[in-house]
């Protein structure tokens, strides 16, 4: 079975969260525009939830406000007013959340805030995930950034694993090499486990790493204004993960 394609992804193949599509949401009722909003929700709901939890809201309140905020974005068509020249998309989103919270009356109930119709399906394990976050080392803002970075990596890994669906055992054995460290198995150990040569394993790891980087760039490309911004955003992601 051939290896997954190492052809660099075409940015046009990953358009769902691009600024241009999100700004069409107010006037465009097409499936493409709807998918753009769905992708936005799935990519950012947990970073926003983590921000709210670290700010002081309890789990139920954080879920209610997250749902309500996405309804607010949809109802006000705020995304059509977003200006990509004024900063990163997630900075716009976090600023919009702050404005939303400050303008809402805290006495409103969850049904009022969410309109009684959940817009997104929040992960039932959200609080378990949040419990693993660093307790003291992050502010609400830095935790938002860290959650964003981990979400980007998780979505990239999910795409990569899907591409290897026909060779899942191969993928599971090579995945540890995406992170270098003393605990990584030797090529010889992996070759013996897979019944392959060491050269085959080395080549497979190289292709896996290359494809991961391509898919990571594609994830980033969906939230920046132009290709020229991708490298800057990747540097920021690395800085967030190393802080």
C-alpha positions as CSV (number, residue, x, y, z in Angstrom):
1,X,0.0,0.0,0.0
2,X,1.5,3.4,-1.0
3,X,2.3,6.0,1.7
4,X,0.0,9.0,2.1
5,X,0.8,11.7,-0.4
6,X,3.6,14.1,0.6
7,X,2.4,16.7,-1.9
8,X,2.2,20.1,-0.2
9,X,-1.5,21.0,0.5
10,X,-3.1,23.5,-1.6
11,X,-4.4,26.4,0.7
12,X,-7.6,26.4,-1.2
13,X,-8.3,22.9,0.0
14,X,-8.5,24.1,3.6
15,X,-10.8,27.2,3.4
16,X,-13.4,26.6,6.1
17,X,-12.1,29.0,8.7
18,X,-10.6,31.6,6.4
19,X,-11.4,35.2,7.2
20,X,-12.9,35.7,3.7
21,X,-15.5,32.9,4.3
22,X,-16.3,34.0,7.8
23,X,-16.9,37.5,6.7
24,X,-19.5,36.2,4.2
25,X,-21.6,34.5,6.9
26,X,-24.0,37.4,7.2
27,X,-25.0,37.3,3.6
28,X,-24.1,33.8,2.5
29,X,-26.5,31.0,3.6
30,X,-24.6,28.4,1.6
31,X,-23.3,25.1,3.1
32,X,-19.7,26.4,2.6
33,X,-20.4,29.4,4.8
34,X,-22.2,27.3,7.3
35,X,-19.3,24.9,7.4
36,X,-17.0,27.8,8.1
37,X,-19.0,28.7,11.2
38,X,-19.0,25.1,12.3
39,X,-15.3,24.8,11.9
40,X,-14.8,28.0,13.8
41,X,-16.9,26.7,16.7
42,X,-15.1,23.4,16.9
43,X,-11.6,25.0,16.7
44,X,-12.2,27.7,19.3
45,X,-14.8,26.6,21.8
46,X,-12.4,24.9,24.2
47,X,-9.9,27.8,24.3
48,X,-12.8,30.1,25.1
49,X,-14.2,27.7,27.7
50,X,-10.8,27.4,29.4
51,X,-10.5,31.2,29.4
52,X,-13.9,31.5,31.1
53,X,-13.0,28.8,33.7
54,X,-9.7,30.4,34.6
55,X,-11.5,33.8,34.8
56,X,-13.7,32.3,37.6
57,X,-16.8,30.9,36.0
58,X,-17.9,27.5,37.1
59,X,-18.3,24.6,34.6
60,X,-22.0,25.2,33.9
61,X,-21.6,29.0,33.6
62,X,-18.6,28.5,31.3
63,X,-20.5,26.2,29.0
64,X,-23.5,28.6,29.0
65,X,-21.5,31.6,28.1
66,X,-19.5,29.8,25.4
67,X,-22.8,28.7,23.8
68,X,-24.2,32.2,24.2
69,X,-21.2,33.8,22.7
70,X,-21.4,31.8,19.5
71,X,-25.1,32.6,19.2
72,X,-24.1,36.3,19.7
73,X,-21.6,36.0,16.8
74,X,-24.2,34.5,14.6
75,X,-27.0,36.9,15.5
76,X,-25.0,40.1,15.3
77,X,-23.0,39.1,12.2
78,X,-20.0,40.3,14.0
79,X,-17.7,38.2,12.0
80,X,-18.6,40.2,8.9
81,X,-17.0,43.3,10.6
82,X,-13.8,41.6,11.5
83,X,-10.7,43.3,10.1
84,X,-7.8,40.9,9.5
85,X,-5.3,43.8,9.2
86,X,-5.8,44.6,12.9
87,X,-4.4,41.5,14.4
88,X,-4.8,37.7,14.8
89,X,-8.2,36.2,14.5
90,X,-8.1,34.6,18.0
91,X,-7.3,38.1,19.4
92,X,-10.4,39.4,17.7
93,X,-12.4,36.5,19.1
94,X,-11.1,36.9,22.7
95,X,-11.8,40.7,22.6
96,X,-15.3,40.0,21.3
97,X,-15.9,37.6,24.1
98,X,-14.8,40.2,26.7
99,X,-17.2,42.8,25.1
100,X,-20.0,40.3,25.0
101,X,-19.6,39.4,28.7
102,X,-19.4,43.0,29.8
103,X,-22.6,43.9,28.0
104,X,-24.7,40.9,29.1
105,X,-26.7,41.0,32.3
106,X,-25.5,38.3,34.6
107,X,-29.0,37.5,35.7
108,X,-30.0,36.1,32.4
109,X,-30.5,32.4,32.5
110,X,-28.8,29.8,30.4
111,X,-31.9,29.3,28.2
112,X,-32.0,33.1,27.5
113,X,-28.3,33.3,26.7
114,X,-28.3,30.2,24.4
115,X,-31.8,30.7,23.1
116,X,-32.6,27.2,24.2
117,X,-30.9,25.8,21.1
118,X,-27.3,24.7,21.6
119,X,-25.2,25.9,18.7
120,X,-22.3,23.6,19.2
121,X,-21.8,20.3,20.8
122,X,-19.4,20.8,23.7
123,X,-17.2,17.9,24.7
124,X,-18.6,16.1,27.7
125,X,-15.1,15.7,28.9
126,X,-14.3,19.4,28.8
127,X,-14.1,19.7,32.6
128,X,-11.8,16.6,32.8
129,X,-9.7,18.2,30.2
130,X,-9.6,21.5,32.0
131,X,-8.6,19.8,35.3
132,X,-5.3,18.8,33.6
133,X,-4.4,22.4,32.8
134,X,-1.7,24.1,34.9
135,X,-3.2,25.6,38.0
136,X,-0.9,28.5,38.8
137,X,1.4,29.2,35.8
138,X,-1.2,30.7,33.4
139,X,-3.5,33.7,33.4
140,X,-6.8,33.4,31.6
141,X,-5.2,35.0,28.5
142,X,-2.2,32.7,28.4
143,X,-4.3,29.6,29.1
144,X,-6.5,30.7,26.1
145,X,-3.3,30.9,23.9
146,X,-2.1,27.5,25.2
147,X,-5.4,25.8,24.6
148,X,-5.5,27.3,21.1
149,X,-2.0,25.8,20.4
150,X,-3.0,22.4,21.7
151,X,-6.2,22.4,19.7
152,X,-4.3,23.2,16.5
153,X,-1.9,20.4,17.2
154,X,-4.7,18.0,18.0
155,X,-6.6,18.8,14.9
156,X,-3.5,18.4,12.8
157,X,-2.8,15.0,14.4
158,X,-6.4,13.9,13.8
159,X,-6.0,14.8,10.1
160,X,-2.7,12.9,9.9
161,X,-4.2,9.8,11.5
162,X,-7.1,9.9,9.1
163,X,-4.7,9.8,6.2
164,X,-3.1,6.7,7.6
165,X,-6.4,5.0,8.3
166,X,-5.3,2.1,6.0
167,X,-2.0,1.7,7.8
168,X,-3.0,2.4,11.4
169,X,-0.5,0.1,13.0
170,X,2.2,1.7,11.0
171,X,1.0,5.2,12.1
172,X,0.8,4.2,15.8
173,X,4.4,2.9,15.8
174,X,5.8,6.0,14.0
175,X,3.8,8.7,15.8
176,X,6.2,8.8,18.9
177,X,8.9,10.1,16.5
178,X,6.9,13.3,15.9
179,X,8.2,14.4,19.3
180,X,11.9,13.9,19.9
181,X,13.0,12.9,23.3
182,X,14.8,10.2,25.4
183,X,11.7,8.1,25.6
184,X,11.4,7.6,21.8
185,X,12.0,4.0,20.7
186,X,15.0,3.2,18.6
187,X,14.6,2.7,14.9
188,X,15.8,-0.9,15.4
189,X,13.0,-1.6,18.0
190,X,10.3,-0.2,15.7
191,X,11.7,-2.1,12.7
192,X,11.5,-5.4,14.6
193,X,8.0,-4.6,15.8
194,X,6.8,-3.9,12.3
195,X,8.8,-6.5,10.5
196,X,10.5,-3.8,8.4
197,X,14.0,-2.6,7.8
198,X,15.5,0.3,9.8
199,X,15.8,2.2,6.5
200,X,12.1,1.8,5.8
201,X,11.3,3.0,9.3
202,X,13.6,6.1,8.9
203,X,12.0,6.9,5.6
204,X,8.5,6.5,7.1
205,X,9.3,8.8,10.0
206,X,10.6,11.4,7.6
207,X,7.5,11.3,5.5
208,X,5.3,11.4,8.6
209,X,7.1,14.5,9.9
210,X,6.9,16.2,6.6
211,X,3.2,15.5,6.2
212,X,2.5,16.7,9.8
213,X,4.2,20.0,9.0
214,X,2.2,20.4,5.8
215,X,-1.1,19.7,7.7
216,X,-0.1,22.1,10.5
217,X,0.6,24.8,8.0
218,X,-2.8,24.1,6.5
219,X,-4.5,24.5,9.9
220,X,-2.7,27.8,10.5
221,X,-3.6,29.0,7.0
222,X,-7.2,28.8,7.8
223,X,-7.0,31.6,10.4
224,X,-4.6,34.1,8.8
225,X,-5.1,36.7,6.2
226,X,-2.4,35.6,3.8
227,X,0.3,32.9,3.2
228,X,2.9,35.5,4.3
229,X,1.4,35.4,7.8
230,X,1.8,31.6,8.3
231,X,5.4,31.6,9.4
232,X,4.8,34.3,12.0
233,X,1.9,32.4,13.4
234,X,3.9,29.1,13.5
235,X,6.7,31.0,15.4
236,X,4.0,32.2,17.8
237,X,2.6,28.7,18.3
238,X,6.1,27.3,19.1
239,X,6.7,30.2,21.6
240,X,3.3,29.5,23.3
241,X,4.1,25.8,23.7
242,X,7.6,26.5,25.0
243,X,6.6,29.1,27.6
